[in-house]
Amino acid sequence: MLKFLICVKNKNYETSLEKWKIYPVVKEEEMEGYVRIIDESGEDYLYPKEYFLPTELPAIVSEKVKKEYLDQV
């Protein structure tokens, strides 16, 4: 199942992360305390896990994001 996080902090990453934006998780806990997401550059990078909170999207929204966004990245 595809997971999503909402950005609640972007200190030192203002150009890479938008506060209150929802980001798809590429890989969790690759490195302790960090999460890999696709940021504003369109690339996946590690960010401090404390910068995000988990969120759930309706299944139809999650599938649409996966199909139209992640499959293009």
Number of C-alpha atoms within 10 A of each C-alpha: 6 13 15 19 21 18 19 16 17 17 10 8 11 11 11 14 23 17 14 14 11 19 21 20 17 17 16 15 11 11 13 9 12 18 22 21 21 19 19 13 10 13 11 17 15 18 18 14 18 12 17 22 14 13 11 13 14 7 11 9 11 16 15 11 15 14 11 10 12 14 8 8 9
